[in-house]
Amino acid sequence: MPVAASAIYFLNLRGDVLINRLYRDDVGGNMVDAFRMHIMQTKELGTCPVRQIGGCSFLYMRISNVYIVIVVSSNANVACAFKFVVEAVALFKSYFGGAFDEDAIRNNFVLIYELLDEIMDFGYPQNLSPEILKLYITQEGVRSPFSSKPSDKPVPNATLQVTGAVGWRREGLVYKKNEVFLDIVESVNLLMSSKGSVLRCDVTGKILMKCFLSGMPDLKLGLNDKIGLEKEAQLKSRPTKSGKTIELDDVTFHQCVNLTRFNSEKTVSFVPPDGEFELMKYRITEGVNLPFRVLPTIKELGRTRMEINVKVKSVFGAKMFALGVVVKVPVPKQTAKTSFQTTSGKAKYNASIDSLVWKIRKFPGQTEATMSAEVELISTMGEKKSLNRPPIQMEFQVPMFTASGLRVRFLKVWEKSGYNTVEWVRYITRAGSYEIRC
């Protein structure tokens, strides 16, 4: 849900109103008195940035010597409200030459009122891009004598930018070599029992892109997600091809993605920003391909000795390999001495984290590695207690492997000049919270 702000106030440190704007009539004009009396005068400004007084919520943030307060009368999105405040301050600074304080507000109150009418409509945030707003709000702010001079940048096509079609990309870009780099980066989260059964598992991923393309290209990305393949087969009136398909959950896109076309055709179409950006984020909860299986065995030999055996097996393809594999096995705090035997890598005892740390620089696929350790403990006078062992933790990254099975089926680039492009696609899976109970 958007912010749906009823009012916004700019106050100095004494609580005086510098500027305010009422967007809805569901709150009174004296709401700032409640904020001043119940929050500022009670010195509770630093405790929590969200306070509820009566039937209204006050969301406030201090920037320099100014408090920005948003008043809402309904259950609004707090994160969206603070995001609006941060971007609004960045917008004001771009007009004021980098300064935002009480003096800058007093010197530019006419410009601020004009901007507040543009960036929020009936309490809902609108376009806050300085590059776009400066195309049709050309009034210059009163700049501080210490602020930097504005740079003389070429002004893009105002009509195209103001319509919101491609506000994230300027016209006239030219590259000698047109290239697109696409990275699928995933983090796999796992909680596994000591017997090898999966208790909880999911994958969070993101698609990162870096575009060096001339002109105004239109890109189309095809993935092996289940909904997209079924929609494509339906449009072409033919059955879906056999193969692995995945179901994407909690998908969020960059603002450049054409959501209308995605809802109708289930294809990711977009005009990309120039340079590096995050195209989309997603989550997978079913059909996760675990890159590693870990089987620990821990035996207590009396009160002062332990035997630890950990077997790690890579499940991904034999032609792949993992880098930077680290296995952390927790041990009691009274550990006095350790000895190790490993089939691969090196192991040592790290007293600062009370763990045995086993590091393998390169771990090939479809192979096994084992670590055997003997741990001697300091004898204690108290009664023997059953150890409450924390889980074993793993760190790794596997290039050219995705735990979700997500794959790029195609990446097409259209541009009116018809130039040739070079596309690069990489995959990498990293450990998120990868834990095995022991």
C-alpha positions in Angstrom: 0.0 0.0 0.0 1.4 3.5 -0.8 1.9 6.2 1.9 -1.5 7.9 1.6 -0.1 10.9 3.7 -2.6 13.3 5.1 -0.1 16.1 5.7 3.6 16.8 5.8 5.4 19.3 8.1 8.9 20.8 8.1 9.8 21.9 11.7 13.0 23.4 13.1 14.5 22.2 16.4 12.3 24.5 18.4 9.2 23.0 16.9 8.3 26.0 14.7 6.6 25.2 11.5 8.7 26.2 8.5 6.5 24.8 5.8 3.5 22.5 5.8 1.3 21.0 3.2 -2.2 19.3 3.8 -3.0 16.7 1.2 -6.2 15.3 2.8 -9.0 16.6 5.0 -9.1 13.7 7.4 -6.7 15.4 9.8 -6.9 18.9 11.4 -4.5 21.7 10.9 -3.4 21.6 14.5 -1.9 18.1 14.3 1.6 19.6 14.6 0.6 20.8 18.1 0.1 17.1 19.1 3.5 16.2 17.7 5.2 19.1 19.5 3.5 18.5 22.8 3.6 14.7 23.0 6.9 14.0 21.3 9.2 17.0 21.1 8.5 18.4 24.6 8.8 14.9 26.2 12.2 14.4 24.6 11.2 11.1 23.0 12.5 12.0 19.6 15.3 9.5 19.6 13.3 6.5 20.8 11.2 5.6 17.8 10.6 7.3 14.4 7.0 6.2 14.4 4.5 7.3 17.0 0.7 7.0 17.2 -1.3 9.7 19.0 -5.0 9.4 19.0 -6.1 8.1 15.6 -3.1 9.4 13.7 0.4 8.1 13.1 3.4 10.5 13.0 6.4 9.3 10.9 9.3 11.7 11.4 13.0 12.0 10.4 15.6 14.6 11.3 17.7 16.0 8.5 20.4 18.5 9.6 18.4 20.9 11.9 15.0 20.2 10.3 12.4 17.6 11.3 10.3 16.2 8.5 7.0 14.9 9.8 4.4 12.9 7.8 1.0 12.5 9.3 -1.2 9.5 8.3 -4.6 8.6 9.5 -4.7 5.0 8.1 -2.4 2.0 8.2 0.3 3.2 5.7 3.5 1.7 4.4 6.1 3.1 6.8 9.1 2.0 4.7 7.6 3.8 1.7 7.1 6.9 3.7 10.7 7.1 4.8 11.8 6.3 1.3 9.8 9.2 0.1 11.4 11.5 2.7 14.9 10.5 1.7 14.3 11.0 -2.0 12.5 14.3 -1.4 15.5 15.6 0.5 17.8 14.5 -2.3 15.6 16.4 -4.7 15.7 19.6 -2.6 19.4 19.3 -2.4 19.7 19.1 -6.1 17.8 22.4 -6.4 19.6 24.1 -3.5 23.1 23.2 -4.5 23.7 20.4 -1.9 22.4 22.2 1.2 19.2 21.3 3.1 18.7 23.0 6.4 16.5 25.7 8.0 18.1 28.6 6.1 17.7 26.7 2.8 14.0 26.1 3.4 13.4 29.8 4.4 15.2 31.0 1.3 13.4 28.6 -1.1 9.9 28.2 0.4 8.1 29.1 -2.9 10.1 26.5 -4.8 9.5 23.9 -2.1 5.7 24.4 -2.3 5.8 24.0 -6.0 7.8 20.8 -5.7 5.6 19.4 -2.9 2.6 19.8 -5.3 4.4 17.8 -7.9 6.0 14.9 -5.9 2.8 14.0 -3.9 -0.8 14.0 -5.2 -3.6 13.5 -2.7 -1.1 11.9 -0.3 0.4 9.4 -2.8 4.1 9.7 -3.9 4.7 10.7 -7.5 7.9 11.1 -9.6 10.8 12.3 -7.5 13.5 12.2 -10.1 15.5 15.4 -10.2 16.5 14.9 -13.8 12.8 14.8 -14.9 11.4 17.5 -12.6 14.1 20.0 -13.6 12.8 19.7 -17.2 9.5 21.5 -16.4 10.2 23.1 -13.0 13.0 25.3 -14.2 13.1 27.7 -11.3 16.5 27.8 -9.6 16.8 27.7 -5.8 18.8 30.1 -3.7 22.1 28.4 -3.4 24.4 28.5 -0.4 27.7 30.3 -1.1 29.5 27.1 -0.1 27.5 24.9 -2.6 29.0 23.7 -5.8 28.1 25.2 -9.1 25.5 23.4 -11.2 27.1 21.4 -14.0 26.0 22.2 -17.6 24.6 18.8 -18.7 22.8 18.4 -22.0 19.0 18.5 -21.5 17.2 15.4 -23.0 13.9 15.4 -24.7 11.5 16.9 -22.2 8.3 15.5 -23.6 9.5 11.9 -23.6 11.0 12.2 -20.1 8.0 13.8 -18.5 5.5 11.2 -19.7 7.5 8.7 -17.6 8.2 6.4 -20.6 12.0 6.1 -20.0 12.8 8.5 -17.2 15.7 6.2 -16.2 17.6 6.5 -19.5 18.7 9.5 -21.5 18.8 9.7 -25.2 21.9 10.0 -27.4 24.0 7.2 -25.9 26.6 5.8 -28.3 29.0 2.9 -27.7 31.6 1.4 -30.1 30.9 -2.1 -28.8 27.3 -2.9 -27.6 27.4 -5.4 -24.8 25.0 -6.7 -22.2 26.1 -8.5 -19.0 23.6 -10.5 -17.1 24.3 -12.2 -13.7 21.9 -14.5 -11.8 23.0 -14.4 -8.2 21.3 -16.7 -5.7 21.6 -17.4 -2.0 20.4 -20.8 -0.7 19.1 -21.0 2.8 18.9 -24.4 4.5 18.2 -26.1 7.8 19.0 -29.8 7.7 18.8 -32.4 10.5 21.8 -34.5 11.6 20.4 -37.4 9.6 20.3 -35.5 6.3 16.6 -34.7 6.1 15.7 -31.2 5.0 13.7 -29.2 7.6 13.6 -25.8 5.8 14.9 -24.7 2.5 14.5 -21.7 0.2 16.4 -19.7 -2.4 16.5 -15.9 -2.7 17.9 -14.6 -6.0 18.4 -11.5 -8.0 19.2 -10.7 -11.7 21.9 -8.1 -12.1 22.5 -6.4 -15.4 25.1 -4.1 -16.9 24.2 -2.6 -20.2 26.4 -0.7 -22.6 24.0 -0.2 -25.5 23.6 2.7 -27.9 20.3 4.5 -28.6 17.0 3.4 -27.0 17.1 -0.4 -27.1 14.2 -2.7 -26.2 15.2 -5.9 -24.4 13.2 -9.1 -24.0 14.3 -11.7 -21.4 13.0 -15.3 -21.4 13.4 -17.5 -18.3 12.4 -21.1 -17.7 9.7 -20.2 -15.2 6.6 -22.3 -15.3 4.1 -19.5 -15.8 6.1 -17.9 -18.6 6.5 -21.2 -20.5 2.8 -22.1 -20.2 1.8 -18.6 -21.4 4.2 -18.8 -24.4 2.8 -22.3 -25.4 -0.7 -21.0 -25.0 0.0 -18.0 -27.3 1.6 -20.3 -29.9 -1.1 -23.0 -29.6 1.3 -25.8 -28.9 2.1 -28.0 -25.9 4.9 -27.0 -23.5 8.2 -28.6 -24.1 9.4 -31.1 -21.6 12.1 -29.9 -19.2 12.6 -28.3 -15.9 10.4 -25.4 -15.0 10.3 -23.5 -11.8 7.8 -21.4 -10.0 9.0 -17.9 -9.0 7.6 -16.5 -5.7 7.6 -12.9 -4.5 8.9 -11.4 -7.7 9.8 -7.7 -7.7 11.0 -5.8 -10.8 13.0 -2.6 -11.6 10.8 0.3 -12.7 12.0 -0.2 -16.3 10.1 -3.5 -16.7 6.9 -3.2 -18.7 4.4 -4.7 -16.2 1.5 -4.6 -18.6 3.3 -6.9 -21.0 4.4 -9.1 -18.2 0.9 -9.5 -16.9 -0.5 -10.3 -20.3 2.4 -12.3 -22.0 4.5 -13.2 -18.9 7.7 -12.0 -20.6 10.2 -9.5 -19.1 10.4 -6.6 -21.5 12.2 -3.4 -20.7 14.2 -0.4 -21.9 17.3 -0.7 -19.7 19.0 2.0 -17.7 22.6 2.8 -18.8 25.2 1.0 -16.7 24.6 -1.4 -13.8 21.2 -2.0 -12.2 19.1 -4.8 -10.5 16.5 -6.0 -12.9 14.5 -8.3 -10.6 14.4 -10.2 -7.3 12.6 -13.5 -6.6 12.3 -16.3 -4.1 12.0 -20.1 -4.6 10.5 -22.5 -2.0 10.0 -25.7 -4.0 12.3 -27.9 -6.1 15.6 -26.5 -4.6 18.8 -28.2 -5.8 21.1 -28.3 -2.8 24.7 -27.9 -3.8 26.1 -29.7 -0.7 25.0 -32.5 1.7 26.6 -32.6 5.1 26.6 -35.7 7.4 28.1 -35.0 10.8 28.9 -37.6 13.5 29.8 -36.4 17.0 30.7 -38.8 19.8 31.4 -37.8 23.4 34.1 -40.0 25.0 33.8 -39.4 28.7 34.0 -35.9 30.1 37.1 -34.6 28.4 37.2 -36.0 24.9 35.1 -35.7 21.7 35.4 -37.3 18.3 34.0 -35.3 15.4 33.5 -36.6 11.8 32.1 -34.5 9.1 31.4 -35.7 5.6 30.6 -33.1 2.9 29.4 -34.2 -0.5 28.9 -31.9 -3.5 25.7 -32.7 -5.4 26.2 -30.4 -8.4 27.6 -31.5 -11.8 31.0 -33.1 -12.1 32.2 -30.4 -14.5 31.5 -27.6 -11.9 33.3 -26.7 -8.8 32.8 -24.6 -5.7 35.1 -21.9 -4.4 35.8 -20.7 -0.9 34.1 -23.6 0.9 34.2 -23.1 4.7 32.6 -25.5 7.3 32.3 -24.3 10.8 31.7 -26.9 13.5 30.9 -25.5 17.0 32.7 -27.0 19.9 32.5 -26.4 23.7 34.1 -23.3 25.2 36.3 -25.4 27.4 38.2 -26.9 24.4 41.9 -27.3 25.2 43.4 -29.1 22.3 42.5 -30.3 18.9 43.9 -32.6 16.2 42.7 -33.0 12.6 42.7 -35.3 9.6 41.3 -34.1 6.4 41.0 -35.6 2.9 41.0 -32.1 1.4 41.7 -28.6 2.5 42.9 -27.4 6.0 41.3 -27.3 9.4 42.1 -25.4 12.6 40.4 -24.4 15.9 39.3 -20.9 16.2 38.9 -20.0 19.8 37.2 -16.6 19.2 34.1 -18.3 17.7 34.4 -21.6 19.5 34.4 -23.6 16.3 36.5 -25.9 14.2 37.0 -24.1 10.8 37.6 -26.3 7.8 38.5 -24.5 4.6 38.6 -25.9 1.1 39.7 -23.6 -1.6 38.3 -25.6 -4.6 35.6 -28.3 -4.2 34.9 -30.3 -7.4 31.4 -31.6 -8.2 30.2 -35.1 -7.4 33.0 -35.6 -4.9 33.3 -36.2 -1.1 35.5 -34.7 1.5 35.8 -35.7 5.1 37.3 -34.2 8.3 38.0 -36.1 11.4 38.9 -34.3 14.6 39.7 -35.2 18.2 38.9 -32.6 20.8 40.2 -32.5 24.3 38.2 -30.6 26.9 39.2 -29.0 30.2 37.8 -31.1 33.0 35.1 -29.4 35.1 34.0 -30.1 38.6 30.3 -29.7 38.0 27.9 -32.4 36.9 28.0 -33.5 33.3 25.4 -31.8 31.2 24.1 -32.6 27.8 25.6 -30.2 25.3 23.2 -27.9 23.5 25.1 -27.8 20.2 24.6 -25.0 17.7 24.3 -26.1 14.1 27.2 -26.5 11.7 27.4 -23.6 9.2 28.7 -23.5 5.7 30.0 -20.8 3.3 30.6 -21.3 -0.4 30.0 -20.0 -3.8 29.4 -22.2 -6.9 29.9 -20.5 -10.3 27.6 -21.5 -13.3 25.1 -23.2 -10.9 21.7 -22.1 -9.7 20.1 -23.8 -6.7 16.6 -22.9 -8.1 17.3 -24.3 -11.6 16.6 -20.9 -13.1 18.0 -20.5 -16.6 18.0 -17.8 -19.3 16.3 -19.1 -22.4 16.9 -16.0 -24.5 17.9 -12.4 -24.3 16.9 -10.4 -27.3 17.9 -6.8 -28.1 16.0 -4.6 -30.6 17.1 -1.2 -31.6 16.0 0.9 -34.7 19.5 1.1 -36.0 19.8 -2.7 -36.1 23.3 -3.0 -34.5 24.8 -6.3 -33.3 25.1 -6.9 -29.6 27.2 -9.3 -27.5 25.3 -10.9 -24.5 27.1 -12.4 -21.5 25.3 -14.6 -19.0 26.7 -15.8 -15.7 25.3 -17.8 -12.8 26.5 -18.1 -9.2 25.0 -19.6 -6.1 26.2 -18.6 -2.6 25.5 -19.8 0.9 22.9 -17.8 2.8 22.0 -19.3 6.1 23.2 -22.9 5.4 23.0 -24.8 8.6 23.1 -28.5 9.6 22.1 -29.7 13.0 24.5 -32.0 14.8 
